[in-house]
Amino acid sequence: MEHDIRPWGQYWVLEDTKTHKIKRIEVNPGSRLSYQYHLQRSEVWTIIKGVGRVTLDGVVRDYTEGQVILISQGTKHRIENCENETCVFIEVQFGTYFGEDDIVRLEDDYNRA
């Protein structure tokens, strides 16, 4: 199982096929992913632990356990953990390509933009 540690937390790839990819993603307290979009995939996020503050095309909303976020291809998005416990979500990617190089970063706390 592929596992990667990032400055904001970590993820595991649970399934990777020609039609979709599934990840378990953990966001550390006080951390956030880059504000980004994808050219070749859409994503569905389901919060399974904690609270995720999600930005979709500039609109910010908190999501809690069991809530689902639909992210269309090309939609600018980010998740932030403002709580004191780890935020965990499942990401299901659909599209034509699932490589990490299909991340177009607009803002990044870790100078990757």
N, C-alpha and C positions, 0 to 999 in steps of 0.2 A: 504494500500500500504506500503510495507516494505521500510524503509528509514534508512540509516546508515551514520553516520559522521565518516570520517577517517582523519588522520593527514594531508593528501594532498587535501582534499575536501570532497565530499559527493556523494552518489548515491541513486537512487530510483529504486526498482524493478517494472517494468511496467507490466510484464507478466511472469508467471512461470508455465510451463507444463512439462509433461514427456519427450517431444521431444526438448524443447528449453526454454531459459530464456532471457528476454529482460530487459536491464537496461538503465537508463539515468544517465550519470556520469558527474560530474563537477570537474575540476581540478583547484585549486587556482593558481593565478599568482606566479611563482617562485617555484612551487611544482611539484613533480613527483611521480608516482607509483613505486612500486618495480620492479626490473628486474626479470621476472618470466616466468614460463611456466606451462602448464596444462597437466595432464596425460589422462584425460577423456573427454576433450572437445576442440573444436575449437571456434574461435570468429571472428565476423565481426564488425568492428568499422566504424561508419560514423560520421565525424566531422560536427556538426551543428552550432557551434559558436566558433570563435577564431581560434587559430593555435595550433596544437599539434605536438610536436617533437617526432616522433615515432622511436624506435629502434627495429629492427627485426633481430634476430641472428647477432647482432653487427653492422648492417647497419643502419645509422641514416638518416632520411628524415623528412622534415616539410610537414604537411598536413593541408589544409585549408577547409573552409566550403564547404560541398558537396562531399568531397573526401572520398574514402572508403579504409579501410585497411583490408586485409584478413590475419588472423592469424591461421595457421594450428595447429592441436594438436601437442604438443611437441616443437613448435617454441618459442624461448626465445623472450620476448617482454616487452616493457615499453612505457609509454607516459609521456611526460614532457611538462609543460607550461612555456615557456620562455618569454611570453608576459605580458602586464599589465592588461589584462582583463581575466576573467574566460574562460577556454576552456571547451566546452560542447560536448559530443559525445554520440551516442546511440550504445550500445553493444548488439549484438545478439549472444548468445551462442548456439551451437549445440553439441550434444554428448550423453553420457550415464549417466553423473552425473554432477550436477551444484553447489555443495556445495562449500563454501568458503575454505574448507580444501583441495580442489584440486588445491591449489596455491603452487607451489614450488618456493620459493623466493631464488634468487641467490645473489642479492644485494638489500639493503633496507636502505633508509635514516633514518628510524625510529626504527632500531634495531629489526626488526621482521624476519630477514633472519636466 
